[in-house]
Amino acid sequence: MNRLSFRSLFLHLLTPLLITGGLIPCPTQAEPPARKPVVLTDRARELHRQCLVVDGHNDLPWTMREKAASSFKQADIAQPQPKFHTDIPRLRQGNVGAQFWSAYVPAETSQERRAAHYTLEQIDLIHRMIKRYPDIFEMASTADDIERIHKSGKIASMIGVEGGHSIENSLSLLRVFYGLGVRYMTLTHSDTLDWADSATDTAKHDGLSPFGEEVVRTMNELGMLVDISHVSQATMEDVLRVSHAPIIASHSSARAVADHVRNVPDEILVKVKENGGVVMVNYFSGFVVPESARQMTEMFHVRRELKKKYPDETEFNREYNRWKSSHKMQPGTIHDVVDHIDHIAKVAGVEHVGIGSDFDGVSTLPSQLEDVSTYPLITQALLDRGYTDQQIKQIMGLNLLRVMREAEQVARRLQQQTKD
């Protein structure tokens, strides 16, 4: 045996031992190869054109408040707005048929007793937007309205209040919001309330308090969808126990895919199926990319500690931005989002998954999902994974319409019982 042959034999025998001992990285431990970009085909383009696309959550109203002083003169969304995720030209490109616009205000506003005031301003902004662009938007109150408005070529617009702090512990305010067009309320945002535990704060009630249960029952009677995005798992459990109507998660993803408390665990997905509800998948990288979700968990803790340490807003922002600049998030790709759709469809059923992008409410988005023009790529990605045309139509919007109709039926029944 010559020297080369002996060396080859030696390495052949020794390499498995080195791999087992951790001295040479095992090939199976390497990062998986990057998945290829989604390529839009004529087939997917035509199918997407047939879909009634319903997005469960868009934060354009807050972006307008923060970046344009709530003025559509300052930021005319009929024109391209490259600093936003949303404008009318790109909504048309994405074939958006219906949109829940978020009336969000920070949870801290409740400490000033200004949450309801600011929420009303956000609701007013949404109404002003619809009035300013009447050829594009029309307010929808029911599932039938959505279908009628979509057939007319306009974008059906609904309002979702993001956080129960906005009602300031008042069922009367909840009813007022419904009268102004609010068709869902997210029970909490980032902070635990007097009546419901948040996913990202200390629990105080082990879910809902008795008043929290009354909030859910009142929403059922009104026909307002109960939204479990942002709430703790115990709150999810209580909502599913109390609610007579199907519930939604307007912008949440699957915890089994990316482990963050903002996402929905499998045991809740099973109960959402029993309830008849729908989980509308969020696009935020920090909730859909596994590594970024771990980083987001740390971020919530860091943010709270910095808030305590730096009560001055300027100092807090300086230190928080310094921390974020040294902890860059992995954006991921469209495939990460479709992994969540896939998982929810497998656990709860394809009838119980939808889309809730969170555009204009998040800092980092996966590649190929950078703005509201990109919805057709989701259709393509689902086709690539073997979903049927009908299943894709359900995911893109029909599931949410079904939930709305069922919630409307429950409201009529409960209102009749009250009369009797």
Buried (B, 14 or more C-beta within 10 A) or exposed (E): EEEEEEEEEEEEEEEEEEBEEEEEEEEEEEEEEEEEEBEBBEEBEEBBEEBBBBBBBBBBBBBBBEBBEBEBEEBBBEEEBEEBBBBBBBBBBBBBBBBBBBBBBBBBBBEEEBBBEBBBBBBBBBBBBBEBBEEBBBBBBBBEBBBBBBEEEBBBBBBBBBBBBBBBBEBEBBBBBBEBBBBBBBBBBBBBBBBBBBBBBEBBBEBBBEBBBBBBBBBBBBBBBBBBBBBBBBBBBBBBEBBBBBBBBBBBBBBBBBEBBBBBBBEBBBBBBEBBBBBBBBBBBBBBBBEBBBBBBEBBEBBBEBBEEBEEEEEBEEBBEEBBEEEEBBBBBBBBBBBBBBBBBBBBBBBBBBBBBBBBBBEBBBBBBBBBBBBBBBBBBBBBEEBEBEBBBBBBBBBBBBBBBBBBEBBEBBEEEEEE
